[in-house]
């Protein structure tokens, strides 16, 4: 009986051992991946409040007493018609011309308002009955891990910047773009995107883009947003991802910097295909005036000096980046 049972079990032993070994290896690797951390830094702030507007009532020209009333300055209506009764003996050719001009003016204004509703922009940063148009732009640059001074610059900026004012945010933007422009020899990957939307929709779009990038960090070890500074630990105490320290010249290790900007000025970044495109995009972002700047987010990973992203990390987390 035991011999028959053993003979039945014996063919299953080897596949069972192989299956156990495979499961152990898979779970072990998954556990290691889950245990790895990716530090990230963040600087930013801003507001999407609608700019105040001063309302100027339409001008009216009042006629002297006894002249027959007032003229509201155009348009189609009773006050426009009344003064011309009896001029030249009735409704002559002059009245017909004036009536035609009034109707044409009314139709032109109606047409413009219809276009405004459909997203028409008048060229002065407004759309839809005077609602300001906002440009949302995002630029990402992937650098070799040897660009350690960039990490140091961003870490210093995070702890010292005044992100509670438009002037301070402008300084953050200029310092970040300048730091990136100083390291073109380390640029490997890049990607850009820009679009224009109405002010009411801009904040939601900006927040979605920022959250997408922030979700790629397992922790924000340094954060300075709207002048609220938070630090998990000092740079030297932060652990590296996977528990390994990076070497400055190691191949296949990278730092990714992301700049996200919302501005009332028109900002259309070039499509990035070369280092010259990256240089142009950085110059455009750095030149945004403070009085037009609504919000800024500067994010970089990794934040810890000994932490890096591998080639696999870049491919999986930043698939839209191009090799330049």
C-alpha positions as CSV (number, residue, x, y, z in Angstrom):
1,X,0.0,0.0,0.0
2,X,2.8,2.4,0.9
3,X,4.7,1.5,-2.2
4,X,1.7,2.3,-4.3
5,X,1.2,5.7,-2.5
6,X,4.9,6.5,-2.9
7,X,4.8,5.6,-6.6
8,X,1.8,7.9,-7.1
9,X,3.5,10.8,-5.2
10,X,7.0,10.4,-6.6
11,X,6.3,12.0,-10.1
12,X,4.8,15.1,-8.3
13,X,7.7,15.8,-6.0
14,X,10.0,17.4,-8.7
15,X,7.4,19.8,-10.2
16,X,6.4,20.8,-6.7
17,X,9.9,21.6,-5.7
18,X,10.4,23.7,-8.9
19,X,7.1,25.5,-8.3
20,X,8.1,26.3,-4.7
21,X,11.5,27.7,-5.8
22,X,9.9,29.9,-8.5
23,X,7.4,31.3,-6.0
24,X,10.1,32.0,-3.5
25,X,12.2,33.9,-6.0
26,X,9.3,36.0,-7.3
27,X,8.1,36.9,-3.9
28,X,11.6,37.7,-2.7
29,X,12.1,40.1,-5.6
30,X,8.7,41.7,-5.1
31,X,9.4,42.2,-1.5
32,X,12.8,43.8,-2.3
33,X,11.0,46.1,-4.8
34,X,8.4,47.1,-2.3
35,X,11.0,47.8,0.3
36,X,13.0,50.1,-2.0
37,X,12.3,53.8,-1.4
38,X,12.6,56.7,-3.8
39,X,13.2,60.0,-2.3
40,X,11.8,63.2,-3.9
41,X,12.0,66.9,-3.4
42,X,9.4,69.6,-4.0
43,X,9.4,73.4,-4.2
44,X,6.4,75.4,-5.3
45,X,3.3,77.5,-4.6
46,X,1.0,80.0,-6.1
47,X,-2.7,80.9,-6.4
48,X,-5.3,80.6,-9.2
49,X,-7.5,83.4,-7.9
50,X,-9.2,85.5,-10.6
51,X,-7.4,88.9,-11.0
52,X,-9.6,91.8,-9.9
53,X,-11.2,93.8,-12.7
54,X,-12.4,97.4,-12.7
55,X,-15.8,97.8,-14.2
56,X,-16.2,100.9,-16.4
57,X,-19.8,101.8,-17.3
58,X,-20.6,102.7,-20.9
59,X,-20.3,106.4,-21.6
60,X,-23.5,108.3,-22.3
61,X,-23.7,111.7,-24.0
62,X,-26.5,113.8,-22.6
63,X,-28.2,116.4,-24.8
64,X,-29.1,119.8,-23.5
65,X,-32.6,120.3,-22.1
66,X,-35.3,120.4,-24.8
67,X,-33.2,118.7,-27.4
68,X,-35.3,115.5,-27.5
69,X,-33.6,113.2,-25.0
70,X,-30.2,111.4,-24.8
71,X,-28.3,109.1,-27.0
72,X,-26.7,106.1,-25.3
73,X,-23.9,105.8,-27.8
74,X,-25.3,103.2,-30.3
75,X,-27.2,99.9,-30.2
76,X,-30.6,99.0,-31.3
77,X,-33.4,100.3,-29.2
78,X,-36.1,102.9,-28.6
79,X,-33.8,105.7,-27.5
80,X,-31.9,105.4,-30.7
81,X,-35.0,105.7,-32.9
82,X,-37.0,108.5,-31.2
83,X,-34.7,111.5,-32.1
84,X,-35.0,110.9,-35.8
85,X,-38.8,111.2,-36.1
86,X,-39.5,114.2,-38.2
87,X,-35.9,114.7,-39.4
88,X,-36.1,115.7,-43.1
89,X,-39.8,114.9,-43.2
90,X,-39.9,111.3,-41.8
91,X,-37.9,108.1,-42.0
92,X,-35.7,109.0,-44.8
93,X,-32.5,107.4,-46.2
94,X,-30.5,108.7,-43.2
95,X,-32.5,106.7,-40.8
96,X,-32.4,103.6,-42.9
97,X,-28.6,103.8,-42.9
98,X,-28.3,104.4,-39.2
99,X,-30.7,101.5,-38.6
100,X,-28.6,99.2,-40.7
101,X,-25.5,100.2,-38.9
102,X,-27.1,99.5,-35.5
103,X,-28.3,96.0,-36.5
104,X,-24.9,95.2,-38.0
105,X,-23.2,96.3,-34.8
106,X,-25.6,94.1,-32.7
107,X,-24.9,91.1,-34.9
108,X,-21.1,91.5,-34.7
109,X,-21.2,91.8,-30.9
110,X,-23.4,88.7,-30.7
111,X,-21.0,86.8,-33.0
112,X,-18.0,87.7,-30.9
113,X,-19.8,86.6,-27.7
114,X,-20.7,83.2,-29.3
115,X,-17.0,82.7,-30.2
116,X,-16.0,83.6,-26.6
117,X,-18.2,80.8,-25.3
118,X,-16.5,78.4,-27.7
119,X,-13.1,79.4,-26.3
120,X,-12.2,82.4,-28.4
121,X,-9.2,84.3,-27.2
122,X,-8.9,88.0,-28.0
123,X,-5.0,87.9,-27.9
124,X,-4.8,89.7,-24.5
125,X,-4.9,86.6,-22.3
126,X,-8.7,86.4,-22.1
127,X,-11.4,84.0,-23.2
128,X,-15.1,83.5,-22.7
129,X,-16.6,86.9,-21.7
130,X,-13.2,88.2,-20.4
131,X,-12.2,85.0,-18.5
132,X,-8.3,84.9,-18.5
133,X,-6.6,82.3,-20.5
134,X,-3.9,80.3,-18.6
135,X,-0.9,78.5,-20.1
136,X,0.2,75.2,-18.4
137,X,3.6,74.0,-19.3
138,X,5.7,71.1,-18.1
139,X,9.4,70.4,-18.8
140,X,11.3,67.3,-17.6
141,X,15.0,66.8,-17.9
142,X,16.8,63.5,-17.1
143,X,20.5,63.9,-16.2
144,X,23.3,61.5,-15.5
145,X,23.9,60.8,-11.8
146,X,27.1,62.8,-12.1
147,X,25.1,66.0,-11.9
148,X,25.3,66.1,-8.1
149,X,25.6,69.8,-7.9
150,X,22.1,70.1,-9.3
151,X,20.8,68.1,-6.4
152,X,22.7,70.3,-4.0
153,X,21.3,73.5,-5.7
154,X,17.7,72.2,-5.5
155,X,18.2,71.1,-1.9
156,X,19.6,74.5,-0.9
157,X,16.8,76.3,-2.8
158,X,14.2,74.2,-1.0
159,X,15.4,75.2,2.4
160,X,15.9,78.9,1.7
161,X,13.3,80.0,-1.0
162,X,10.4,82.2,-0.2
163,X,7.6,80.4,-1.9
164,X,4.9,82.5,-0.4
165,X,5.2,85.4,-2.9
166,X,5.2,85.7,-6.7
167,X,8.6,87.3,-6.5
168,X,9.9,84.3,-4.5
169,X,8.4,81.8,-6.9
170,X,9.9,83.7,-9.9
171,X,13.3,83.4,-8.2
172,X,12.7,79.6,-7.7
173,X,11.9,79.3,-11.4
174,X,14.9,81.3,-12.5
175,X,17.4,79.5,-10.1
176,X,16.1,76.1,-11.2
177,X,16.3,76.8,-15.0
178,X,19.7,78.4,-14.5
179,X,21.0,75.4,-12.6
180,X,19.8,73.1,-15.3
181,X,21.3,75.3,-18.1
182,X,24.7,75.0,-16.3
183,X,24.8,71.2,-16.8
184,X,24.1,70.5,-20.5
185,X,26.8,67.8,-20.6
186,X,24.7,65.7,-18.3
187,X,21.4,65.9,-20.2
188,X,20.2,62.5,-21.5
189,X,16.4,62.5,-21.5
190,X,13.9,65.3,-21.9
191,X,10.2,65.9,-22.6
192,X,7.9,68.9,-22.8
193,X,4.2,69.6,-22.9
194,X,2.2,72.8,-22.9
195,X,-1.5,73.7,-23.3
196,X,-3.8,76.6,-22.8
197,X,-7.1,76.6,-20.8
198,X,-9.5,78.8,-19.0
199,X,-8.7,80.1,-15.5
200,X,-11.5,78.0,-13.8
201,X,-10.1,74.8,-15.4
202,X,-6.4,75.6,-14.9
203,X,-6.1,74.8,-11.2
204,X,-7.5,71.3,-11.6
205,X,-5.2,70.5,-14.6
206,X,-2.2,71.9,-12.8
207,X,-2.9,69.8,-9.7
208,X,-3.4,66.6,-11.7
209,X,-0.1,67.0,-13.4
210,X,1.7,67.7,-10.1
211,X,0.0,64.8,-8.4
212,X,1.1,62.5,-11.2
213,X,4.7,63.4,-10.7
214,X,4.5,63.3,-6.9
215,X,3.0,59.8,-7.0
216,X,6.3,58.5,-8.4
217,X,8.0,59.3,-5.0
218,X,7.7,56.9,-2.1
219,X,8.5,59.9,0.1
220,X,8.9,63.7,-0.2
221,X,12.0,64.1,1.9
222,X,12.2,67.8,1.4
223,X,9.2,70.0,0.6
224,X,8.8,73.8,0.5
225,X,5.3,74.8,-0.7
226,X,3.6,78.1,0.0
227,X,6.4,78.8,2.5
228,X,5.8,75.7,4.5
229,X,9.1,73.8,4.8
230,X,9.0,70.1,5.7
231,X,12.1,67.9,5.9
232,X,12.2,64.2,6.7
233,X,15.8,64.2,7.5
234,X,19.1,65.9,6.5
235,X,20.5,64.9,3.1
236,X,23.2,62.7,4.6
237,X,20.7,60.7,6.7
238,X,18.4,59.9,3.9
239,X,18.6,56.3,2.7
240,X,19.3,55.5,-0.9
241,X,16.7,53.5,-2.9
242,X,17.3,49.8,-2.7
243,X,19.9,50.4,0.1
244,X,22.8,51.1,-2.3
245,X,24.8,54.2,-2.6
246,X,25.3,55.6,-6.1
247,X,28.7,56.3,-7.6
248,X,28.9,59.6,-9.5
249,X,30.2,58.1,-12.8
250,X,28.1,54.9,-12.7
251,X,26.4,54.2,-16.1
252,X,22.6,53.8,-16.2
253,X,21.9,56.0,-13.2
254,X,19.9,59.2,-13.5
255,X,18.3,62.3,-11.8
256,X,15.0,63.5,-13.1
257,X,14.0,67.2,-12.7
258,X,10.4,68.4,-13.5
259,X,9.3,72.0,-13.8
260,X,5.6,72.7,-13.9
261,X,4.4,76.3,-14.6
262,X,1.0,78.1,-14.8
263,X,1.1,81.6,-16.3
264,X,-1.3,84.1,-17.7
265,X,1.2,85.0,-20.5
266,X,1.3,82.8,-23.5
267,X,3.8,80.0,-23.1
268,X,4.2,77.4,-25.8
269,X,7.3,75.2,-25.3
270,X,9.0,73.6,-28.3
271,X,8.8,69.9,-28.9
272,X,12.0,68.5,-27.4
273,X,14.2,66.5,-29.8
274,X,17.7,67.9,-29.1
275,X,19.7,69.6,-26.5
276,X,19.0,72.9,-28.3
277,X,15.3,72.4,-27.8
278,X,15.9,71.8,-24.1
279,X,17.9,75.0,-23.9
280,X,15.1,77.0,-25.6
281,X,12.4,75.6,-23.4
282,X,14.4,76.3,-20.2
283,X,15.0,79.9,-21.4
284,X,11.3,80.4,-22.1
285,X,10.3,79.1,-18.7
286,X,12.9,81.1,-16.8
287,X,11.7,84.3,-18.6
288,X,8.1,84.2,-17.3
289,X,7.4,87.5,-15.6
290,X,6.4,87.5,-11.9
291,X,3.2,89.5,-12.5
292,X,2.0,86.8,-14.9
293,X,3.1,83.8,-12.8
294,X,0.2,81.9,-11.2
295,X,1.8,78.7,-9.8
296,X,5.1,76.8,-9.9
297,X,6.1,73.2,-9.0
298,X,9.7,72.1,-9.1
299,X,10.1,68.3,-8.4
300,X,13.1,66.2,-8.6
301,X,14.0,62.6,-7.9
302,X,15.9,61.3,-6.2
303,X,16.4,64.0,-3.5
304,X,18.9,62.1,-1.3
305,X,22.5,62.6,-2.5
306,X,23.2,58.9,-2.5
307,X,20.0,57.9,-4.2
308,X,19.6,57.5,-8.0
309,X,17.1,56.2,-10.6
310,X,18.1,53.3,-12.8
311,X,17.4,52.9,-16.5
312,X,14.5,50.6,-15.6
313,X,13.1,53.3,-13.3
314,X,13.2,55.9,-16.0
315,X,11.6,53.7,-18.6
316,X,8.8,52.6,-16.3
317,X,8.1,55.9,-14.5
318,X,8.9,58.4,-17.3
319,X,7.9,56.7,-20.6
320,X,7.3,60.0,-22.4
321,X,10.9,61.2,-22.1
322,X,13.0,61.1,-25.2
323,X,16.7,60.5,-25.6
324,X,18.4,63.7,-26.7
